[in-house]
């Protein structure tokens, strides 16, 4: 193979490679093209997702506040219950003392 034939063969191979690359690039862009309607749909969906995330965050914040309020209210109710039970215990003890005193005075 002479030098001229080698250069021509190399030029043909490079041209064919260029054509195949160009055709592959055209195919990729042809099949991966996104329609304008699809872009608008994606924008709308992303906006709705953002709004849903904000709503979720607000709901979580509200639930955390409500849980803190209910926990505080439960603590207060338990404290009131303990105080009422202590008062009832004291009243029962006092009533027993009064019964014992009355019985002692009636017997004696």
C-alpha positions in Angstrom: 0.0 0.0 0.0 1.5 3.3 -1.1 1.4 6.4 0.9 -1.4 8.0 -1.2 -3.6 4.9 -0.8 -3.0 4.9 3.0 -4.0 8.6 3.2 -7.1 8.0 1.2 -8.1 4.9 3.2 -7.5 6.9 6.4 -9.6 9.8 5.1 -12.4 7.5 4.2 -12.4 5.8 7.6 -12.3 9.1 9.4 -15.2 10.4 7.2 -17.3 7.3 7.9 -16.5 7.6 11.6 -17.6 11.3 11.5 -20.8 10.4 9.7 -21.6 7.6 12.2 -21.0 10.0 15.1 -23.1 12.7 13.6 -25.9 10.2 12.9 -25.7 8.9 16.5 -25.8 12.4 17.9 -28.9 13.2 15.7 -30.6 10.0 17.0 -29.8 10.8 20.6 -31.2 14.4 20.3 -34.2 13.2 18.3 -35.3 10.7 21.0 -34.3 12.7 24.1 -36.0 15.9 23.0 -38.6 17.1 25.6 -41.8 18.7 24.3 -42.7 22.1 25.6 -45.9 20.7 27.1 -43.9 18.2 29.1 -41.7 21.1 30.5 -44.8 23.0 31.5 -46.2 19.8 33.2 -42.9 19.3 35.0 -43.0 22.9 36.2 -46.5 22.6 37.4 -45.7 19.3 39.2 -42.7 20.8 40.9 -44.7 23.8 42.1 -47.4 21.5 43.5 -44.7 19.4 45.2 -43.2 22.6 46.8 -46.6 23.6 48.0 -47.3 20.1 49.4 -43.9 20.2 51.3 -44.8 23.6 52.8 -48.2 22.3 53.9 -46.5 19.2 55.4 -44.0 21.4 57.3 -46.8 23.6 58.6 -48.8 20.5 59.7 -45.7 19.1 61.5 -45.2 22.4 63.3 -48.8 22.5 64.3 -48.8 18.9 65.6 -45.6 19.6 67.6 -47.2 22.7 69.2 -50.4 20.8 69.9 -48.4 17.9 71.4 -46.5 20.3 73.7 -49.8 21.9 74.8 -51.4 18.5 75.5 -48.3 17.3 77.4 -48.4 20.4 79.5 -52.1 20.0 80.1 -51.6 16.4 81.1 -48.9 17.3 83.5 -51.1 20.0 85.1 -54.0 17.5 85.4 -51.8 14.9 87.0 -50.6 17.5 89.5 -54.1 18.4 90.3 -55.1 14.7 90.7 -52.1 14.2 93.1 -53.2 17.2 95.1 -56.8 16.0 95.2 -55.7 12.5 96.2 -53.6 14.0 99.0 -56.5 16.2 100.1 -58.8 13.1 100.1 -56.3 11.1 102.1 -56.0 13.9 104.7 -59.8 14.2 104.9 -60.2 10.5 105.4 -57.5 10.5 108.1 -59.2 13.5 109.8 -62.6 11.7 109.6 -61.1 8.6 111.2 -59.7 10.8 114.0 -63.0 12.4 114.5 -64.8 9.1 114.6 -62.3 7.8 117.1 -62.7 11.0 119.2 -66.6 10.7 119.1 -66.6 7.1 120.0 -64.2 7.7 122.8 -66.4 10.6 124.2 -69.6 8.5 123.9 -68.0 5.5 125.6 -66.6 7.5 128.4 
